[in-house]
Every structure is written in structure tokens, then in C-alpha cells.
Amino acid sequence: MKIDEISRNLENIETWSLKDSRDRGCKRWSVYPPDVLDLTVAEMDLPIAEPILEVVTDAVRRQAFGYPIPDFKSGLPEIASNWLSGQNLKVKPSQIRMIADVIKAMVLALRHVGDTSGPVAVITPTYSRFLDAIEAAGRRPLEVPMRHSQGRYELDFDALDEALRKGATTVLLCNPSNPVGRKYSAAELETLSEAIDRYNVRLISDEIHAPLTYGGGFIPYASISRTAAQHSITLTSASKGWNIPGLRCALVILTGDGDAEMWDSLPRAAKGGISPLGIEATKAALEHGQPWLDSAMRLLDRNRNLIYEKFARAGHPEVLDLPESTYLAWLDLNSLSVTDPSKYLIEHAKVATTPGEEHGRAGTGFVRLNFASPTAIIEDATDRIVSHLGKNALA
């Protein structure tokens, strides 16, 4: 990849427009009327990294539209192994498998990993598709709400212990957390690992947002200890960090003894759907995408601080804890005199957000806002929300 091409694409991050995003013809910006700012779908209003665009364009020219190459021939497990080692997660290429997307892998893991007879303890607020995955796997959820203390969410180990005593045999962790933006500390993950080990259950860690942490410091769950690696399965993808969710390629990291063999024994039809274009894009992202990601993170960092400061200056500091990761803002709108803040914001502020209830019962009164857009859009959206907070706050 030529340096001038990379530099030109990085500059485009600052000049990307709403029209550019609408012209993509994807779900985001295609659902609501033109006067509504759509800050729902978790993808970025940014140009694709040049190394990714180049390999996908080349694959299209070669008409690479057939079935995907097998994992062991693709080169992706080797590249992913090297990339994961940069996060201090040491895994062999033989421990990595490809799949179409993280949620598909989660459903399979919920159906086949460990004792699947009990309910699933899911730490909430969490990505709404976790709850869908539990239902699709034919299992029952036990929501474990996080504790909110001194401006941040923390794992509630008493609540987790209660769920495990009630018979939960699997724990679902979103690390870093979507939607609250926490990147968990080593101490938190160590305590979590001790609980999982004490009850002899399994943990599935969705680490798809790992590239999107501010100031670094992301800790993969399986890197905590050999014990944590043994009882966990890690799911990840380049789709969030490099904005390629439609290219259908994710990774399953199998660190427990016998898990790789178990995964290989599952029916091929359950693991299909991977795109050859997704394989090429993921390889390019993990090998050559860091300069683009660094530039994107500078924009996201600016946007998260802008939202945080606007709410604070308006006298509503309680609305947002500054996210430590992701491009998602978890807004506490319980002060509004409305029962459905997401619906209210669409109708009155013309800002579309994701209803908090989709993320579990702990999301009542909240909305999730995607701030991965040009700063002018985020500033406009935040101003609209702030103005309605002032009009409708409870006495």
C-alpha cells in the first residue's frame, strides 16, 4: 500500500459527509425520514480504510464470489494469532476458526459448549442480540444488572453469584461493554474468572469492540490466566473496528482443552455463510489497518468528549458516563417526563436512538446513541437532545 494513498484516505475521515453515508444504501440512513439524524445502527459514518478497499476491489476484479477457502488455507488464523498477541492473548492459529458473524458463533456456543441444560447469566445492560441469541439457542436468560457507582458501571459479583446459585451454567460477557462503554480492569476480570471457576461453568466473551478503546489498555478475558482461558470461548471480528459488518467474517478463539475438536465436529451447515470478501478484508484490517484506526479513534475521542461536555455544561452531568471504549453513548434520560425516551427523541428532537430496554431491564429510561459520525452531526444531535431535556425535566 502506497503511503500517499493511505494518507489521502485518512484525510477523508474528516471530510466524509452525511450524503456519502446515505449513498451507501445500507440500513443506517435508509430507515428514517431525511430530517431524522439516525444514530442507531452500530456502524461508522467514515470511509473504509484504503488497505481494505484495495483488497476487496481486487477480489471483485477477480470475481471472487465463490465459496470461501477453508480456514487452514486462508492465512487468516495466522494473521489473527499475531494480532491477538498484541493484546497479550497468546493463541495458536490452530485454535482459531472462522464464522460469518459473532452472534451466529454465540448461538452455537450456547447450544454446544459445556452444560447447556441450565439458564444463561447475561450481564446487562448488554447488546440486544445477546438476548436474541439465548432465545435462538433454546435457553433461558438470567439478567445480571451491573452496579452503577461514582460515574461508572461495574460488575455486580453478588448478583452474578445469585444467578450462578440459581443454576446458570453459562455466562455471557460483552468485553468491552456495549452499550455502557466499560473496558474491564484486570482485577474485575480476575474476580469474574474465580466465580466462573468456583461454579464450574463456562463463559463466552464477545470482544468485537476491543479495537475501539481510548488510551489502550484492553484486556482479553482469556488472557487473565490459564484457568480463564480453559473455561472461556472468545468471539471477535474486524467488523466494528474497521466498519465492515456487511462482509460477513468473524473469529472464534478456542482456548479450552477439547473445544477446537468439539467445534470442528459441529455440522458444516451451522457454521457457513462466510464471505470470501470478508476474509480478505479482515486480513487487510488486522495487518494494515492500524493507521486508519488510529485516525478514526481521534475523531471518536473528540466526539465522546463533546457529548460529555455538552451535557455537563447544560446542567445534566448525570446523563452520560464518559465511555472508555466503543463509539456508543449510553444516555440516562430518566429525568425526562416520558415513558419512552427513544420514541420521544425521534418525534420531537428528530434524533433516532436505540431504546434502552432492548439492552435488558436495566436499560429502562436509557437510550443508546452512536457517535461514529462527522462531529457536526454529533454536535447537532446533542444540542437537540439537550434542548428537550431542559423543556421536559421533571420538577
N, C-alpha and C positions, 0 to 999 in steps of 0.2 A: 504494500500500500504506500503510495507516494505521500510525503509529508504535507505537500501543498493541498492535496485532496482532503486529508484529514482535517487540516486547519480550516479549510473552506466550510466543511460540514459543521465544525464546532461553532463557527460564526453564525451559521444558520439557526442554531438553537435560540439565539437572541432575536432573530428576525422572523421566526416562524409565526404564522398568523392563524387566526380562527378560520379564515377561509381555507387555508392549507389543510386544517384538520377536517373541515366539512367535506372537502373534495375527496377525502379518503373513502367516503361512502361506507364507513363501518358503523357499528351500533352507536357509539358515542357521537353526539351531534346529529343523529338521524332520527331520534325518537320524539323529541320535544319541539314545539314551535320555535321559529328563529329568534324570538325575543327572549327565550329562556336560556340562561347560562347552564349548560349541562356539566355538573361536577360530580357525576355519579360513577360511571364505569371506570375501573382501575386500570387505565392506560394513560400514556403521556401524550400531551399535545406538543410533541417535539419531532424533529426529523430523525430518521433512522441513522444509526452510526454508519459511516461510509464503508468500513470493512464488511459489515453485514450486507449492506445494499449491494456491494460489489459481488460477493459470493452468490447471493440469491439471483442477481441479474445474470451471472454466468451460468447458474444452474438452469434458469429459464431458457437461455440461449441454447443450452444443450438438451432442452426438453426433458429435464429430469423429473418426469411426472409418473414414474413407475412406483413399484413397491419399494419400501426403504431397505437399505443394506442392513444385514444383521449387525447386532451390537458389536460383536468382536471384530468385525471387518470395517466398522465405520470410522474408527480412530477417536470417537467422542469419549469413550470411557478413559482413555489415556489422558486426553486433554482435561477432562473433568477432574481426574485424580490429581493432576498437577495444580489446577485451580483451587481445589478444596484444600490442598496442603498449605496454600497461602492463608487460609483461615484456621490453620492448625488442626485440620481434620485429615489425618493420615489414613487413606484408604487405597487399596489396590484397584487397578482397573477391573479386575475380576469380581469386585464387589459392587460394581455399578451397572445398572440396567436402564434402558431407555423405555419411555412410555409416552403416550400422546399428551397427557396433562396430569398435573398434581392431584386433582380431585379423583380422576379415574384410578390413580395409584392408591389413593386413600381408601376408596371403596374396596378395592381388592385386599388391602392390608386389613381392613376391618372385618372382612369375611374370612381371612385365612391365617392371620398371624396370631399365635398364642391361643389362649382360651377365649373363644368368641361367643361363649354362652351367656356372658354377663352383659350388663349395660356399659355404656361408654361415658367416661367422665370427660367433659369438654369444658375447657377453661374459657370463660366468657367475660366481656364481650369478645366475639371472635368472628372470623369471616363466615358469612351466612351459609356458604356452601358446605361448611363442616357439618352443619345440622342436616343438610340435604344428603350428604354422604352417609351419615349414620342411618338415616331412613332407607337409603338405597341399599345399604348393606344388611337391612333387616334387623337392626339392633336398636336399642332404646337409649336415648341420651339422658345423662345426669348433668345438668348445668352446674358449673363450679365458678361462681362470680369472683372476679378479682376484688381486692380491697383497694379503696382509694384513700391515700393518705399523703398529706403535705404536697399536693400538686402532682402526684404521680400514682399510677396503678401498680399494685404489687400482687404477686401470687398469694392467695389465701390458703395456707397449708392446713389450717383447721378445717376449712370447707372441703379441701381435697381429701383429707383423712376421712371425713364423714362419708364422702362418695365412695371411697375405697372400702370402707367398712360395710357399706350397703351392697357391695358385690361388684362394683365396676372392675372389669378385667382389662380394659384398655383406657389409656389417657391420650387425648388429642391436645397438642401444643402448637400454637402459632408463634414461631420464633424467627425474627422479631414479630411483634404483635400487630396484626391487622384486626381492629381499627385503631387501637389506642396508641400505637407507635412506640411501645417499650422494646428496648433491647435488654434482655435479662442479664443480670450480673452472674459471675461465676458462683457466688455464694447462693443465689436463688436456685440456680440450676443444680448445684450440688445437693441442696436440701430436697429438691424435687426428685433427683435421682435416688436419694436414700429412701424416700417414701415409695417410689416405684419398686425398688428392690425389696423393701420390707414386706410389701404385699404380693410380691412375685407376679407382677402384671407386666404388660407391655406398653410402650409409649410410641406414638407416631408424631414426628416433629416436621411440620411444614415450614421450611426455611427459604421460601421463594423470595422473600423481601430482604434476604441477607445482604445483597449488594447495596441496598439503599439505607445505609446507616450514616449518621452525621458524626464526623470525628473518628470513624473507625470503631474498633472495639467489639465487633460482633463475635459471639461465642457459639459455635455449633454445639447442640446438646450432646451429640455423641463424642465430642472431644473432651468432655469433662473427666471421664475415667473409662477404664475398660468395662466396668460394670454398666455404665450408662450406654456404652456402645453395644454391649451384649443384649440389652433389653429394649433397644430402640431401632426404629427404621426412620431414615431421613428422606424427605421429599424436597426437591428443588427444581428450578428451571431458570433459564435466562429471560423468560417472558416478561417479568416485571422490571428487572434491572435494565434491560435493553429494549423494552417496548415491542416485543414480537409475539404477543399471545396467540395471534391467528396462525402461526406457523407450526403449532402442534408438536412440541417436543419437550419432554421433561425427563428428570433423572430420579431414579430410586437408588438410595445408598443403603446397602445391606451389610451391616456391621456385626450382626449377631451370628453365632455359630449355627449353621444349617439353614439360614434364611435365604441365601442365594440359591441353594438347591431346591428349597420349597418354592421360591418364586419361579424358577425355571420349570417346575412341574405343573404350574397353572396352565389352563388351556390357552393356546395362542390367540384365540378369538377374544379373550378377555383383555389382552394386552396390546391389541393392534391399534391402528389409527395414526401412527407416527408419520409425519411428513418428511420426505427426503429434503425438502427445502428447509424444514425446521432443524434437521441435523446439521446442515451446512451453516445455517445462521447461528446456531448455538456454538459450534466450534469457533466461528469467527468472533462471536461475542466474548467467549472466555479467553481466547488467545490474544485478540487485538482490540477489544472494546473498551479497555480501561480509560484511555484519553477522553473518549466521548462521555463515558460515565462520570468522570471527574468534572467535566464541564456541566453536565446535566445536574449533578449534585450541587454545584454552586448556585444554579438557578433555583433548585428546590429549597436550598437552605435560605435563600433570600425570601422566597415566598412563605415558608413556615414562620419566619420571624416577623414578616409583615403582618400576617394574620394575627399572631400572638400579640403583637404590639398594638394593633388597632383595637382589639377587644379590651386590652388593658387600659388604653388611653380613653376609651369610651365609658370606663367605669364598670366593665364586665370581665374582670380577670378570671372569674370562675368558669368562663365558657370553654377555655382551651388550656390543656397542659401542653407545653411545647413538645412536639413529637421528637423522639430520639432516633427514629427510623421511619421509613416509608414516606410516601407522598400523600398521606391521608391525615386529615384533621378530624378529631373526634370532638364534636361540639356539644356541650351540655346546654341545652335550651329549655331546661325545666322551669326557668324563670318566665318563659312565655305563657300567656294565659290561653294556651291552645292544647288540645289533646293530641294533635298530630303535627309536630313542627315541620316535618318534611313537606307535607301537603300544604301547610300554610306558606312556606317559603316559595314553593312553586307558584301558588296563586297570587301572592301579594308582593314578593320580592323578585319574582321571575328568576329564581335560582333553584336548580334541581339538585337535591342531595339524596343520599341513601338513608331510608328510615332506620333509626337505631334499633327498633325491635327485630329487624332482620338478623341482628348480631347476638340475639339471645335476650332473655328477660331483663338483663342488666342494662340493656340499651334503651329502655323506656325514657322518653324525653330527650333523647340524643339524636343527632344526625351525623353521618359520615360525609366529609367533603374532600374531594380530590383536588389538590392544589398543584398538580403537574401540568400547568398551563402557562402561557406568557403572563408575566407579572401584572400587566394592565388588566387582564381578565380577572385575576385573583383579587386585585385591589378593588375593582368594580363590584365583584360578588360580595366581598367582605363588607364594603360600605353599605350595600343594600341590606345585608343581614343586620348590621349594627343599627341602622336607622329604624328597623322594625322592632328590634329589642327595646329601644327607647320608647317606642309608642305603646308597646304591649306588655311591659313588665308588670308583674303582679305587685300590688302595694304591700 
